Amino acid sequence: MNSDASRGHAAKQLQETVGAGWQQAMDAMATAGLAAGFPALQVPQFNLPPFPQALPAVRFDPARLQALQQRYLEDAAELWNQCLRSSNDAPLAADRRFSAEAWQVNPVSKFSAAAYMLNARTLMSLAEAVQGDAKTKARVRFAVEQWMAATAPSNFMALNAEAQQKAISSQGESIAQGLANMLHDMKLGHVSMTDESIFEVGKNVATTEGAVVFENEFFQLLEYKPLTAKVHERPFLLIPPCINKFYILDLQPDNSLIRYAVAQGHRTFVVSWRNPDESMAGKTWDDYIEHAAIKAIEVVQEITGAKTINALGFCVGGTILGTALAVLAARGKKPVASATFLTSLLDFTDTGILDIFIDETSVRYRETEMGKGGLLKGQELASTFSFLRPNDLVWNYVVGNYLKGETPPPFDLLYWNSDSTNLPGPFYAWYLRNTYLENNLVKPRHTVVCDQKVDFGLADMPAYIYGSREDHIVPIGGAYASTRVLPGKKRFVMGASGHIAGVINPPAKNKRSYWTRDKLPQGKFPEAHADWFKGATEHAGSWWPDWADWLKGYAGKQVTAPKGYGNKKYRAIEPAPGRYVKVKA
């Protein structure tokens, strides 16, 4: 075969794999790899055009393609020779999906795993060898990753030696339990990641003592009972992301950021978002800024009598907080003395893996579908985020729950992860276009929100900006970009681990580490963060004490802690965590 024909054949094969992988792998995911209908499971609808139309012709560097082909032929020949020799002394490459001894002693399963891994390596190498723009290459890579994750031999009873061995040793009980688990998950509408029956919000998660002191159709405002005799005179408001429940910040007493803030002597308030239903199907980004973020700030001021407060935004909550501060500043108001942004994006230049789902066609589709009204279902969002790590957050549980008949152990974080929330369609459509697609919020006075032209340059309060080094939702470079958006005095801190584990890292655990540096280089994006990191100092343990020391400087003097919740105007409505957080999507 000549080189041009060879390149054309490889390109055609990869194009077919990618085209199938993008949508058909989603279909395989919906059935959890079991081919027997699983209609109740939700599939992430990425709503990109089909790959054959969306991608340009796939091209390769000739020399690299030839090397890949030669390597594949050599590895395939060696694998076949091992099979003919019935060799048992050639272990599988390190992959925990095939690490059990059963895979080594079953020749069919061992060969299928080895052949799969060879094909996976080759396909991923082909994906890396594609010539094209960065988004095209990222989409190809993602689709191939999804396809390979979905078609692993470990996902099928006919090839999974470990599951077969368990079925034999349990005399078929594991198969019966697997079917029972599948029926259970069909009723739930998602693959179980933990034993959800163990947890109940307000009883063994979200247990920090407090009360609801205000509510409207968007949120409940929680005030927490002081744990100290005196509190700082300037109250503290947390705005969590509205795409999931607030209690990620209050899972257990020993890892609760909310409880930690209360224990540091802050009079603490938290926004608990309502889980939208059809009555909120027409709500907009402006509504969430005006009637939620700004309203929460105003109510905290009224309850405490403080002229200014300290505020924190986490993830999308940080984007909402930043927008609210810019709107207030445009109105000539500056009620926030300091702002903390945890793994948040204000500048959406670097959005990481999520960028592959965003283009003009996909955003326009969402605008047509729900821009005038409707709901983005919570399970769709949850599935999309899970498939960013398919082996860890999807197929691992498919194999354990259904093929092995195992019940996943109780884990509060995964319970929270499965407790999804809806979003109003107009809010979501506006957010996609003005942040991920066009990055409009960061353009001074370009975007109008709540009748005000947004300019982050007016939000000149001191800011603490935190990013996680391995965050795949808010890349560390994107988190660092806020240092060039906000004009006030800033402190940037980078923590180890990812989007959630990096944030929820209490000091008592003495785990991981964080990096600090006073100087904030403002060079070209995204190289500025790399420049910052070169001069940063690593510290063992949690970043929380660093943040607590910083926040104390803006919290004011100590005053006697209040004896009750709210005030005469805003009386306690019900105990924390309130009703809103308990509503299921």
Secondary structure as UniProt FT lines:
FT   HELIX           3..30
FT   TURN            31..33
FT   TURN            39..40
FT   HELIX           51..54
FT   STRAND          59..60
FT   HELIX           62..84
FT   TURN            85..86
FT   HELIX           96..98
FT   HELIX           101..105
FT   HELIX           107..129
FT   STRAND          130..131
FT   HELIX           134..150
FT   HELIX           153..155
FT   TURN            157..159
FT   HELIX           161..169
FT   TURN            170..172
FT   HELIX           173..188
FT   HELIX           196..198
FT   TURN            202..204
FT   STRAND          210..215
FT   STRAND          219..224
FT   STRAND          230..232
FT   STRAND          236..239
FT   TURN            242..243
FT   HELIX           246..249
FT   HELIX           253..255
FT   HELIX           257..263
FT   TURN            264..265
FT   STRAND          268..273
FT   HELIX           278..280
FT   TURN            281..282
FT   HELIX           285..288
FT   HELIX           289..294
FT   HELIX           295..304
FT   STRAND          309..314
FT   HELIX           316..330
FT   TURN            331..332
FT   STRAND          336..342
FT   HELIX           352..357
FT   HELIX           360..370
FT   STRAND          375..376
FT   HELIX           378..386
FT   TURN            387..388
FT   HELIX           391..395
FT   HELIX           396..398
FT   HELIX           399..403
FT   HELIX           412..418
FT   STRAND          423..424
FT   HELIX           425..431
FT   HELIX           432..437
FT   TURN            441..442
FT   TURN            444..446
FT   STRAND          448..449
FT   TURN            450..451
FT   STRAND          452..453
FT   HELIX           456..458
FT   STRAND          463..468
FT   TURN            469..470
FT   HELIX           476..480
FT   HELIX           482..485
FT   STRAND          490..495
FT   TURN            499..503
FT   HELIX           507..509
FT   STRAND          513..516
FT   TURN            525..526
FT   HELIX           527..534
FT   STRAND          537..540
FT   HELIX           544..552
FT   TURN            553..554
FT   STRAND          558..560
FT   STRAND          574..575
FT   TURN            576..577
FT   HELIX           580..582
//
